[in-house]
Each structure stands twice: as structure tokens, then as C-alpha cells.
Amino acid sequence: MSKELGDFQTPPSLVMAVLTSLSTGGKRWSRVLEPTCGRGNFIDGLLKLPEPPREIQAFEIQEVHLQVARRIAEQAQSTRVVVRQANIFDLKLHKDVQWRENGPLLVVGNPPWVTNAELGMLESDNLPRKANIKGLRGIDARTGESNFDIAESIWLKLMQELAPEQPTIALLCKTSVARNILQFAFDARLPVTHAAIRIIDAHKWFGIAADACLFIVKIGPGERRYEAEVYPNLHAIEPDYLTGMVEKRFVANVGMYHQTAAIDGMCPIPWRQGLKHDAASVMELTLNTSRKFSNKLGEMVVIEPEYVYPLLKSTDVFKGKTNDLKRAVIVTQQRLGEDTCKLQYAAPQLWHYLTSHAAVFSQRKSSIYEKQPLFALFGIGDYSFAPYKVGISGFHKTPKFRAIGPQDGKPVMLDDTCYFIPCPSALEAAFFASLLNDPLCLAFIDSIIFTDAKRPITKKLLQRIDLSALFKRSEKPALIARMRQELEKLGVDTAEENIVLPSLETVLMHCAQHINRANPFEDEAGAIKQLSWIN
């Protein structure tokens, strides 16, 4: 594999499996275009078909591959094969590809599996021309939205420039690329009449850990459809489900989404992301058996204890390991942008520790730390110090909401791989955790989550959960039963008590009143008395 060009040569057995899949039902193509042919394995496979195409045109940028592909092309008998050295991005396909044959056109192949950012770092020439083809806002360049697979650019070029040819385009790519292409086709109103995703085993064929597929798109006249049938493999006859656009939003499972769409709206309270510091070797500590802290550099750490808080990471939250915590994190601020220089007087031990590791902080690459105070954090505010939280891991594919209580009298911090709702009491935390773990809510998340994403659960996803609609549709006895279990996990004895559900509005109002207080630590007994949840 050539790292620079994201080059994964397609094994001949996979080529034949792809071509067999595309030939289902007796489909034949007079013409075939391969935009990045590599060593010519697809050309070889096409020539070996019982009824090979009458004409094949292919392009390849690397000289070492080009010569191999041309030797294969020379073996053609009844098929005209043209293999040219060219960068696909330098061509105007509707002008530069001259066909002798007419008839159905198939575009097939395996374009590079690499992002434009990776190619840019390698100073590669194999880049699309600089153009904001997706119409991204400036802020998206800072948050990663402008980084995309080169395969996406190839897909968009093929669909736009070859549309008059009414082609069938079938390329191997990541499933995330397939989704992005369907989304773009919808936004640009490209004439997509049919699409299918056939899952392949990328580890088996290419030795990489990625969710991948054969993505097939038909372009032409007729009803435009921005949904893709998802098949479990190349040979399945029936799709497992549909994925695609529903009312301007892309959903993972169209059928499941329609069953749960009633709770798709806006969450009435903001979800928060955990602490971001990008200096784990210094900021994250471990409590040993002697109740002393050490950092990831193996150093013993002695600092003012009021700046050290219990810490949960995404795996802890996912597995429900929310008690007896051994991890801790240093918290240098109570709000975003707060001046940290005062620590040299308020916490001299901490200040000495941080300044002795200043080099670690100076190496933080994210631009968000520019013009921020020394040792600054993100994801910090009054909400961080709420005594109770309902948290969820952003990295795991299965949604599990956890009620989290204080440890040793201190609120637990979550890292930036987690999201949470801050709560002033155990009762609110138990209520929200129980409501969010309702089967309807979990099914809704399953319908819109993309499990191959680096971060399947996002703040944007969570903000779509309409708690009011969910509460109205939840089964109240089951909700109370879950709530009782959550309270017991938080150490609240409910054996002798009768739990009464309040209105959702009461809970939201109480949270709003107390989370942003100057002193966010609400008295637990007072919260119980005010809400009258327990009679």
C-alpha cells in the first residue's frame, strides 16, 4: 500500500465478487470507466466476464501501477481498453473521455482511502482543486468538517460530470463516505434514482479496521430517491433496512426512525460536554492504595486538594463504574476564560506543579487554546460542579445513560469523550436517567446513530431528544421502577418510600433554578421537600 495515495489494491477474488454482485439479474454494460485503476485488477476481472464490456477506459496516476495495468489491457481481444496516466481531478470527464461505443455505462473501482488533510500533510499532488464544493462555513474548517475522504471528491466529480451519461457508479469505499455522498446528492438535488450499500469486510480484504461497502448509485431521469438499501454482504438478495434522508435529515434506519420520530425535536435543556484539557499526562491523576495521587508520568503529585476532583471517562460511564473512583482530574478554572494566574497565590503547590510541566501545555495543538489563560480548560462552567449528573459515553455504539452522584463530597467530572445533563439532586438525576433509558428513546437513538463513526453519540444527536414528547409516551409504572433502581444506585434508600412522578416542567424549572446558582450545591433534603417526590 502507498500511504501517500491511500492505495489499497483490490484482491482479484474481491473484484470478481463485486462484478458478480453487479451482474445480478443479467445486467450488462457496454462501457466501463475506472477512475483510479491501480494495477488493473478490475480491468482483468471485467475481461474475464462471460460477456465482457465492449469498451473500458481507465486512469491511473502512479507509473509503477500504470505499466502493470497496461500489460493486462494488452491481453484484451474483443474489448477496446484504454489506460491513461492522469490525475482524475485534472480531467473534465464529459470532454476528456471520448467513447467509441454507446450503451449503458458502469463506473467501477476502488478510489483512495485517505483524507485531504492526510494528503496535505504528506505534500501530495493527488488532491482535488481547492473549492468549497460543500459550501462549508468558516467555523467548520476549525472543527474538522472540512476534512473529507478523497473518495468523496471523486464521487462528487463522477456524479456531476457524468450525469448526462446516466451511469451506474459502483465504488468500494467507507460507509461514512457513502452517507456523505447521499447527503450531498440530496442537498445538490442530483438525479439519484436508486442507491445501495453492500457491506464488505475491510479487515478481511485490506487488513484495516474500517466499516466499508460497495456503494452503488444510479443516475438518470425518474423519481429522485436519496435512500440506500443496506445489504449485509455482496450476495444478499434482500436488504436489511433502508438508510437515507428523511425530511432533510440523514437517518441510519428509515423504518425504525418512522416508528420513533415522535420524539425527534429539541431537548429543552442543553447537553454539556465534559472537561477538555489535552494534557492527560499532567492533569489526570490516579489514586493509589495509600490514598496518594500520581500522574501518568509516574510522579507523585502533592497539590491543594480543593483543585482535585473525581473523574469518569467514557468507558467508566458505559460500563456503569460510577462509584469508588480511582481516577481524578485537576480543575484549574470554574468558568471558561477565568484567569489562572491567581493560582500562584491561592494554590502555590498547584502552581509550582503546573509551571514545572508548562512544556506539556505549550504542545497542545488545538487552536481553541490560543489567547486563553495559562493551563486553561474547556467544557468548564457552573454545570461542571453540579453535584449530580446524567452522563453518556460518546465513544460507544450502545446508548447507556447513567446517573452519577458525588464522591467524597465532591462532584464527579467527566472527560470530553462524555456528555451530560447537570442535576442539583439525586432525584432529578434518577428521573432523567430513567426517562432517557426508556425503550422508545433508545430505539430512536438506534435509528439515527451511525455506529461506524469515531464518536457515535454526539451533542447534536442528544439535543434532538424531545423530553416532553418522550415523557408523554413513556409507561409511567416502568419509569418509576427504573427511577427507584437509579436512586438506590445513588445511595438513596427508597425501601420505605412511595415515589411520585412530578411533571416534567417542574423538574426542568428546578434544574434551571439551581444549576446556574453561585453555589450550585443544592441541599438534598431541601430538594426532596420542595419537589415532594417522596411522600
TILO-396553 format. One record per residue (C-alpha): residue in three letters; x, y, z. Coordinates in Angstrom, 1 decimal. Example, Ala and Ser with C-alpha at 12.3 -4.5 7.8 and 13.67 -1.06 7.14 Angstrom:
! TILO-396553
  rest       u       v       w
   ALA    12.3    -4.5     7.8
   SER    13.7    -1.1     7.1
This chain:
! TILO-396553
  rest       u       v       w
   MET     0.0     0.0     0.0
   SER     1.2     3.5    -0.8
   LYS     0.4     5.6     2.2
   GLU     0.6     8.8     0.3
   LEU    -2.2     7.9    -2.1
   GLY    -4.3     5.8     0.3
   ASP    -3.7     2.9    -2.1
   PHE    -5.4    -0.4    -1.3
   GLN    -5.1    -2.7    -4.4
   THR    -8.3    -4.7    -4.7
   PRO    -7.7    -8.5    -4.4
   PRO    -8.9   -10.4    -7.6
   SER   -11.3   -12.5    -5.6
   LEU   -13.0    -9.3    -4.2
   VAL   -13.1    -7.9    -7.8
   MET   -14.9   -11.0    -9.0
   ALA   -17.3   -10.9    -6.1
   VAL   -18.1    -7.2    -6.8
   LEU   -18.6    -7.8   -10.6
   THR   -20.8   -10.9    -9.9
   SER   -22.9    -8.8    -7.5
   LEU   -23.3    -6.1   -10.1
   SER   -24.3    -8.6   -12.7
   THR   -27.2   -10.0   -10.7
   GLY   -30.4   -10.2   -12.8
   GLY   -28.5   -10.3   -16.1
   LYS   -27.3    -6.7   -16.0
   ARG   -24.7    -5.9   -18.7
   TRP   -22.7    -2.7   -19.5
   SER   -21.3    -1.8   -22.9
   ARG   -18.9     0.7   -21.4
   VAL   -16.9     0.8   -18.2
   LEU   -14.9     3.6   -16.7
   GLU   -12.5     3.1   -13.9
   PRO   -11.3     6.5   -12.4
   THR    -8.3     5.1   -10.4
   CYS    -7.4     1.7   -11.8
   GLY    -4.2     0.9    -9.9
   ARG    -2.6    -2.3   -11.1
   GLY    -5.6    -3.2   -13.2
   ASN    -7.3    -5.9   -11.2
   PHE   -10.8    -4.6   -12.2
   ILE    -9.8    -4.4   -15.8
   ASP    -8.6    -8.1   -15.6
   GLY   -11.9    -9.1   -13.9
   LEU   -14.0    -7.3   -16.5
   LEU   -12.2    -9.0   -19.4
   LYS   -12.8   -12.4   -17.8
   LEU   -16.6   -11.9   -17.6
   PRO   -18.7   -14.3   -19.8
   GLU   -19.8   -11.2   -21.7
   PRO   -17.1    -8.5   -21.2
   PRO   -17.9    -4.8   -21.9
   ARG   -17.1    -3.6   -25.5
   GLU   -15.0    -0.7   -24.2
   ILE   -13.1     0.1   -21.0
   GLN   -11.4     3.4   -20.2
   ALA    -9.2     3.7   -17.1
   PHE    -7.0     6.3   -15.4
   GLU    -4.0     5.9   -13.0
   ILE    -1.6     8.4   -11.6
   GLN     1.2     6.1   -10.4
   GLU     3.7     5.0   -13.1
   VAL     4.5     1.7   -11.3
   HIS     0.9     0.7   -11.4
   LEU     0.2     2.1   -14.8
   GLN     2.6    -0.3   -16.6
   VAL     1.1    -3.4   -14.9
   ALA    -2.4    -2.3   -15.9
   ARG    -1.4    -1.7   -19.5
   ARG     0.0    -5.2   -19.8
   ILE    -3.3    -6.5   -18.7
   ALA    -5.1    -4.3   -21.2
   GLU    -2.9    -5.7   -24.0
   GLN    -4.5    -9.1   -23.4
   ALA    -8.0    -7.9   -24.4
   GLN    -9.4    -9.5   -27.5
   SER   -12.9    -8.2   -28.3
   THR   -12.8    -5.2   -25.9
   ARG   -11.2    -1.9   -26.5
   VAL    -9.2    -0.9   -23.4
   VAL    -7.6     2.5   -23.0
   VAL    -5.4     3.1   -19.9
   ARG    -4.1     6.6   -19.5
   GLN    -1.8     8.2   -16.9
   ALA    -3.7    11.1   -15.4
   ASN    -4.9    12.6   -12.1
   ILE    -8.7    12.2   -12.1
   PHE    -9.0    15.7   -10.7
   ASP    -7.3    17.2   -13.7
   LEU    -9.8    15.8   -16.1
   LYS   -13.2    17.1   -17.4
   LEU   -14.8    13.8   -17.8
   HIS   -17.6    14.9   -20.2
   LYS   -14.9    16.2   -22.6
   ASP   -11.7    14.2   -21.9
   VAL   -13.3    10.8   -22.1
   GLN   -14.2    10.0   -25.8
   TRP   -16.2     6.8   -26.2
   ARG   -16.4     4.8   -29.4
   GLU   -19.2     2.7   -28.0
   ASN   -22.7     3.6   -26.9
   GLY   -25.0     1.9   -24.4
   PRO   -25.1     1.6   -20.6
   LEU   -22.1     3.0   -18.6
   LEU   -20.7     1.4   -15.5
   VAL   -18.2     3.3   -13.3
   VAL   -16.4     0.9   -11.1
   GLY   -13.3     0.7    -8.9
   ASN   -11.7     1.4    -5.6
   PRO   -10.6     5.0    -5.1
   PRO    -8.1     6.1    -2.4
   TRP    -9.0     5.6     1.2
   VAL    -7.3     8.7     2.6
   THR    -8.4    12.2     3.6
   ASN    -7.4    15.5     2.1
   ALA    -5.8    16.5     5.4
   GLU    -3.6    13.4     5.4
   LEU    -2.5    14.1     1.8
   GLY    -1.9    17.7     2.6
   MET     0.5    16.7     5.5
   LEU     2.3    14.5     3.0
   GLU     2.5    17.3     0.4
   SER     0.9    15.0    -2.1
   ASP    -0.1    16.2    -5.6
   ASN    -3.1    13.8    -5.5
   LEU    -5.5    16.4    -4.3
   PRO    -8.7    17.9    -5.7
   ARG    -8.6    21.5    -6.7
   LYS    -9.3    23.9    -3.8
   ALA   -13.0    24.6    -3.9
   ASN   -15.7    24.8    -1.2
   ILE   -17.8    22.2    -3.0
   LYS   -19.9    21.6     0.0
   GLY   -20.5    25.2     0.9
   LEU   -18.9    24.9     4.4
   ARG   -18.9    27.7     6.9
   GLY   -15.6    29.1     8.0
   ILE   -16.0    27.6    11.5
   ASP   -16.3    24.1    10.1
   ALA   -12.7    24.3     9.0
   ARG   -11.7    24.5    12.6
   THR   -13.9    21.7    13.8
   GLY   -13.0    19.1    11.2
   GLU   -16.0    19.4     8.9
   SER   -13.7    20.4     6.0
   ASN   -11.6    17.3     6.3
   PHE   -13.1    14.6     4.0
   ASP   -12.0    11.5     2.2
   ILE   -10.6    11.9    -1.3
   ALA   -13.1     9.3    -2.4
   GLU   -15.8    11.8    -1.6
   SER   -14.3    14.3    -4.1
   ILE   -14.1    11.5    -6.7
   TRP   -17.7    10.5    -6.1
   LEU   -18.9    14.1    -6.5
   LYS   -16.9    14.7    -9.6
   LEU   -18.2    11.5   -11.2
   MET   -21.9    12.2   -10.3
   GLN   -21.8    15.8   -11.6
   GLU   -19.8    15.4   -14.7
   LEU   -21.2    12.1   -15.9
   ALA   -24.9    12.8   -15.1
   PRO   -25.7    13.2   -18.9
   GLU   -24.4     9.7   -19.4
   GLN   -26.9     8.2   -16.9
   PRO   -24.3     5.9   -15.3
   THR   -24.4     3.3   -12.6
   ILE   -21.5     4.2   -10.3
   ALA   -20.2     1.4    -8.0
   LEU   -17.2     2.1    -5.9
   LEU   -15.6     0.5    -2.8
   CYS   -15.4     3.0     0.0
   LYS   -16.0     3.6     3.7
   THR   -19.7     3.6     4.7
   SER   -19.2     7.1     6.1
   VAL   -18.3     8.2     2.5
   ALA   -21.5     6.6     1.2
   ARG   -23.6     8.5     3.7
   ASN   -21.8    11.8     2.9
   ILE   -22.4    11.3    -0.8
   LEU   -26.1    10.7    -0.4
   GLN   -26.4    13.8     1.8
   PHE   -24.6    15.9    -0.8
   ALA   -26.7    14.5    -3.6
   PHE   -29.8    15.5    -1.7
   ASP   -28.5    19.0    -0.9
   ALA   -27.4    19.5    -4.6
   ARG   -30.6    17.8    -6.0
   LEU   -28.5    15.4    -8.1
   PRO   -30.6    13.0   -10.1
   VAL   -30.1     9.8    -8.0
   THR   -32.8     7.3    -8.8
   HIS   -31.5     4.3    -6.8
   ALA   -28.8     3.6    -4.3
   ALA   -27.5     0.5    -2.4
   ILE   -24.9    -0.2     0.2
   ARG   -23.4    -3.7     0.3
   ILE   -21.3    -4.3     3.3
   ILE   -17.8    -5.8     2.9
   ASP   -15.2    -7.0     5.4
   ALA   -12.4    -4.4     5.2
   HIS   -10.3    -6.3     7.7
   LYS   -10.5    -9.5     5.6
   TRP    -9.8    -7.8     2.3
   PHE    -7.5    -5.0     3.2
   GLY    -6.3    -5.6     6.8
   ILE    -7.8    -2.4     8.1
   ALA   -10.3    -1.6    10.8
   ALA   -13.0     0.3     9.0
   ASP   -16.6    -0.1     8.1
   ALA   -16.7    -0.4     4.3
   CYS   -19.0    -1.2     1.5
   LEU   -19.7    -1.4    -2.2
   PHE   -21.7     1.8    -2.8
   ILE   -23.9     1.7    -5.9
   VAL   -25.7     4.7    -7.3
   LYS   -27.8     5.1   -10.4
   ILE   -28.0     8.5   -12.0
   GLY   -30.7     9.3   -14.5
   PRO   -34.2    10.5   -15.2
   GLY   -37.1     9.5   -13.0
   GLU   -38.1     9.9    -9.4
   ARG   -35.2    11.0    -7.2
   ARG   -34.5     8.9    -4.2
   TYR   -32.0     9.7    -1.5
   GLU   -32.2     6.4     0.4
   ALA   -29.9     3.4     0.1
   GLU   -30.9    -0.2     0.6
   VAL   -28.4    -1.7     3.0
   TYR   -27.4    -5.3     2.4
   PRO   -25.3    -7.4     4.8
   ASN   -22.9    -8.6     2.1
   LEU   -22.2    -8.6    -1.7
   HIS   -24.5   -11.5    -2.4
   ALA   -27.6   -10.9    -0.2
   ILE   -30.9   -10.8    -2.2
   GLU   -32.9    -8.8     0.3
   PRO   -31.7    -5.6     2.1
   ASP   -31.7    -5.5     5.9
   TYR   -33.0    -1.9     6.1
   LEU   -33.0     1.5     4.4
   THR   -30.8     4.4     5.3
   GLY   -31.0     7.9     4.0
   MET   -32.7    11.3     4.0
   VAL   -36.0    11.9     6.0
   GLU   -37.2    15.4     6.0
   LYS   -33.8    17.0     5.3
   ARG   -32.0    14.8     7.9
   PHE   -30.0    11.7     7.3
   VAL   -31.1     8.8     9.5
   ALA   -29.4     5.4     9.9
   ASN   -32.5     3.2     9.8
   VAL   -35.5     4.8     8.0
   GLY   -38.1     2.2     9.1
   MET   -37.1     2.4    12.8
   TYR   -36.9     6.2    12.6
   HIS   -40.6     6.4    11.4
   GLN   -41.6     4.3    14.5
   THR   -39.8     6.7    16.9
   ALA   -40.0    10.0    15.1
   ALA   -42.5    11.5    17.6
   ILE   -39.7    12.3    20.0
   ASP   -37.4    13.9    17.3
   GLY   -37.3    17.5    18.2
   MET   -35.3    19.7    20.6
   CYS   -34.1    18.9    24.1
   PRO   -35.4    21.7    26.5
   ILE   -32.1    21.7    28.4
   PRO   -28.6    21.9    27.0
   TRP   -26.4    18.8    27.0
   ARG   -22.9    19.5    28.2
   GLN   -19.6    18.0    27.1
   GLY   -17.0    17.0    29.8
   LEU   -13.7    18.6    30.5
   LYS   -11.2    19.1    27.7
   HIS    -7.6    19.8    28.6
   ASP    -5.4    17.9    26.1
   ALA    -2.7    17.4    28.8
   ALA    -3.7    14.0    30.3
   SER    -0.1    13.2    31.4
   VAL    -0.2    16.1    33.8
   MET    -3.9    16.8    34.5
   GLU    -5.2    13.3    35.1
   LEU    -4.2    11.6    38.3
   THR    -4.6     8.1    39.8
   LEU    -5.3     7.4    43.5
   ASN    -3.2     4.5    44.9
   THR    -3.8     2.2    47.8
   SER    -2.1     4.7    50.1
   ARG    -4.7     7.4    49.1
   LYS    -2.0     9.4    47.3
   PHE    -2.1    10.7    43.8
   SER     0.3    10.1    40.9
   ASN     0.3    11.3    37.3
   LYS     0.8     9.4    34.1
   LEU     4.4    10.3    34.1
   GLY     4.9     8.2    37.2
   GLU     5.3    11.2    39.5
   MET     3.8    11.5    42.9
   VAL     1.6    14.6    43.0
   VAL     1.0    16.7    46.1
   ILE    -1.2    19.7    45.5
   GLU    -4.1    21.6    47.2
   PRO    -6.9    19.0    47.4
   GLU    -9.7    21.5    46.6
   TYR    -8.5    21.6    42.9
   VAL    -8.7    17.8    42.5
   TYR   -12.0    16.2    41.5
   PRO   -13.1    12.6    40.8
   LEU   -13.0    11.7    37.1
   LEU   -15.0     9.5    34.9
   LYS   -14.0     8.6    31.3
   SER   -16.2     7.2    28.6
   THR   -15.5     3.5    29.3
   ASP   -16.3     4.1    33.0
   VAL   -19.7     5.6    32.1
   PHE   -20.5     3.0    29.6
   LYS   -19.8     0.1    32.0
   GLY   -21.5     1.9    34.9
   LYS   -18.4     2.1    37.0
   THR   -19.5     5.3    38.7
   ASN   -18.6     4.5    42.3
   ASP   -15.4     4.2    44.2
   LEU   -13.4     6.1    41.6
   LYS    -9.7     5.8    41.3
   ARG    -9.2     8.5    38.7
   ALA    -9.1    12.2    39.4
   VAL    -8.5    15.4    37.4
   ILE    -7.1    18.8    38.2
   VAL    -9.5    21.6    37.7
   THR    -7.8    25.0    37.2
   GLN   -10.9    27.1    36.4
   GLN   -14.5    27.4    37.4
   ARG   -15.6    29.1    34.2
   LEU   -14.4    29.5    30.7
   GLY   -11.6    32.1    30.3
   GLU   -11.1    32.6    34.1
   ASP    -7.7    34.0    34.9
   THR    -5.4    31.2    36.2
   CYS    -2.6    33.4    37.4
   LYS    -4.3    33.8    40.8
   LEU    -3.4    30.1    41.4
   GLN     0.2    31.2    42.2
   TYR    -1.2    32.8    45.4
   ALA    -4.3    30.7    46.1
   ALA    -2.7    27.4    45.4
   PRO     1.1    27.6    45.3
   GLN     1.7    23.9    45.3
   LEU    -0.6    23.5    42.3
   TRP     1.0    26.5    40.5
   HIS     4.5    25.0    41.0
   TYR     3.3    21.7    39.7
   LEU     1.7    23.2    36.6
   THR     4.6    25.5    35.7
   SER     7.1    22.7    36.1
   HIS     5.2    20.9    33.3
   ALA     4.5    24.0    31.2
   ALA     6.1    22.3    28.2
   VAL     3.2    19.8    28.1
   PHE     0.7    22.6    27.8
   SER     2.7    24.5    25.2
   GLN     2.5    21.4    23.0
   ARG    -1.3    21.4    22.9
   LYS    -2.1    21.7    19.2
   SER    -5.8    22.7    19.2
   SER    -6.3    26.3    18.1
   ILE    -9.0    26.7    20.9
   TYR    -6.3    27.3    23.4
   GLU    -5.0    30.4    21.6
   LYS    -5.4    33.6    23.6
   GLN    -6.6    31.6    26.6
   PRO    -5.1    31.8    30.1
   LEU    -2.3    29.5    31.1
   PHE    -3.4    25.9    31.8
   ALA    -6.9    26.7    30.5
   LEU    -9.7    24.2    30.3
   PHE   -12.7    23.9    28.0
   GLY   -16.1    22.4    28.9
   ILE   -16.0    24.2    32.3
   GLY   -18.8    26.2    33.9
   ASP   -21.3    26.1    36.8
   TYR   -22.7    23.0    35.2
   SER   -19.4    21.2    35.8
   PHE   -19.8    21.5    39.6
   ALA   -23.4    20.2    39.7
   PRO   -23.4    17.5    42.4
   TYR   -25.3    15.1    40.2
   LYS   -25.2    14.4    36.5
   VAL   -26.7    12.1    33.9
   GLY   -23.9    11.0    31.7
   ILE   -23.4     9.0    28.5
   SER   -20.3     7.9    26.6
   GLY   -19.8     9.5    23.2
   PHE   -17.5     6.7    22.0
   HIS   -19.7     3.6    22.4
   LYS   -22.3     2.3    20.0
   THR   -24.9     1.3    22.5
   PRO   -26.5     4.2    24.4
   LYS   -26.5     3.8    28.1
   PHE   -27.4     6.7    30.3
   ARG   -26.0     6.7    33.9
   ALA   -27.0     8.7    37.0
   ILE   -23.8     9.9    38.6
   GLY   -23.5    11.2    42.2
   PRO   -20.8    12.9    44.2
   GLN   -17.8    11.1    45.6
   ASP   -16.4    12.0    49.0
   GLY   -18.5    15.2    48.9
   LYS   -17.2    16.3    45.6
   PRO   -19.0    16.4    42.2
   VAL   -17.6    14.0    39.7
   MET   -16.1    15.4    36.5
   LEU   -16.5    13.7    33.1
   ASP   -13.9    14.0    30.4
   ASP   -14.6    15.4    26.9
   THR   -15.5    12.0    25.5
   CYS   -18.7    12.1    27.5
   TYR   -21.9    14.3    27.5
   PHE   -24.1    15.0    30.5
   ILE   -27.1    16.8    31.9
   PRO   -26.3    18.6    35.2
   CYS   -28.7    18.0    38.1
   PRO   -29.0    19.6    41.6
   SER   -30.2    16.4    43.3
   ALA   -30.3    12.7    43.2
   LEU   -34.0    12.8    42.4
   GLU   -33.5    14.8    39.2
   ALA   -30.6    12.6    38.1
   ALA   -32.7     9.5    38.7
   PHE   -35.6    10.9    36.8
   PHE   -33.6    11.9    33.7
   ALA   -31.6     8.7    33.6
   SER   -34.8     6.7    33.9
   LEU   -36.6     8.7    31.2
   LEU   -33.6     8.6    28.8
   ASN   -33.3     4.8    29.2
   ASP   -36.9     4.4    28.1
   PRO   -37.1     1.8    25.3
   LEU   -38.6     4.4    23.0
   CYS   -35.7     6.8    23.5
   LEU   -33.1     4.0    23.0
   ALA   -34.8     2.9    19.8
   PHE   -34.9     6.5    18.5
   ILE   -31.1     6.8    19.1
   ASP   -30.5     3.5    17.3
   SER   -32.4     4.8    14.3
   ILE   -30.2     7.9    13.9
   ILE   -26.8     6.7    15.3
   PHE   -24.0     5.8    12.9
   THR   -22.0     3.1    14.7
   ASP   -19.0     3.4    12.4
   ALA   -18.4     7.0    13.4
   LYS   -15.5     7.8    15.6
   ARG   -17.9     9.3    18.0
   PRO   -21.3     7.7    17.5
   ILE   -23.0     9.7    20.2
   THR   -22.8    13.5    19.8
   LYS   -24.2    16.5    21.4
   LYS   -26.1    17.3    18.2
   LEU   -27.7    13.9    18.4
   LEU   -28.7    14.2    22.1
   GLN   -30.2    17.7    21.6
   ARG   -32.7    16.1    19.2
   ILE   -34.4    14.2    22.1
   ASP   -37.7    15.9    22.9
   LEU   -38.0    15.1    26.6
   SER   -41.6    16.4    26.7
   ALA   -42.8    14.1    23.9
   LEU   -40.8    11.2    25.4
   PHE   -42.3    11.7    28.9
   LYS   -45.9    11.8    27.5
   ARG   -45.3     8.4    25.7
   SER   -43.4     6.6    28.5
   GLU   -45.0     3.9    30.5
   LYS   -45.2     5.5    34.0
   PRO   -45.0     2.3    36.1
   ALA   -41.9     1.2    34.3
   LEU   -40.4     4.7    34.6
   ILE   -41.0     4.7    38.3
   ALA   -39.4     1.2    38.6
   ARG   -36.3     2.4    36.8
   MET   -36.2     5.5    38.9
   ARG   -36.3     3.5    42.1
   GLN   -33.3     1.5    40.8
   GLU   -31.3     4.6    39.9
   LEU   -32.0     6.1    43.3
   GLU   -30.7     3.0    45.0
   LYS   -27.5     3.1    42.9
   LEU   -27.1     6.7    44.1
   GLY   -27.4     5.6    47.7
   VAL   -30.9     6.9    48.4
   ASP   -33.0     4.4    50.4
   THR   -36.4     4.0    48.8
   ALA   -37.5     0.8    50.5
   GLU   -39.9     2.6    52.8
   GLU   -40.9     5.4    50.4
   ASN   -43.5     6.0    47.8
   ILE   -42.1     7.6    44.7
   VAL   -44.4    10.0    42.9
   LEU   -43.6    11.4    39.5
   PRO   -43.6    15.1    39.2
   SER   -44.4    17.0    36.0
   LEU   -41.5    17.3    33.5
   GLU   -42.0    21.1    33.7
   THR   -41.4    21.0    37.5
   VAL   -38.1    19.1    37.0
   LEU   -36.8    21.4    34.3
   MET   -37.7    24.5    36.3
   HIS   -35.9    23.2    39.4
   CYS   -32.8    22.3    37.4
   ALA   -32.7    25.7    35.7
   GLN   -33.1    27.5    39.1
   HIS   -30.2    25.7    40.8
   ILE   -27.6    24.6    38.3
   ASN   -26.5    28.1    37.5
   ARG   -26.5    29.4    41.1
   ALA   -23.4    30.9    42.5
   ASN   -23.3    28.0    44.9
   PRO   -24.5    25.1    42.8
   PHE   -24.6    22.6    45.7
   GLU   -28.3    22.3    46.4
   ASP   -29.2    20.8    49.8
   GLU   -30.5    17.3    49.1
   ALA   -33.1    17.4    51.9
   GLY   -34.4    20.8    50.6
   ALA   -34.7    19.4    47.1
   ILE   -36.7    16.5    48.3
   LYS   -39.0    18.7    50.3
   GLN   -39.5    21.2    47.5
   LEU   -40.4    18.7    44.8
   SER   -42.4    16.3    47.1
   TRP   -41.2    13.4    45.1
   ILE   -41.1    11.2    48.1
   ASN   -44.1    11.4    50.5
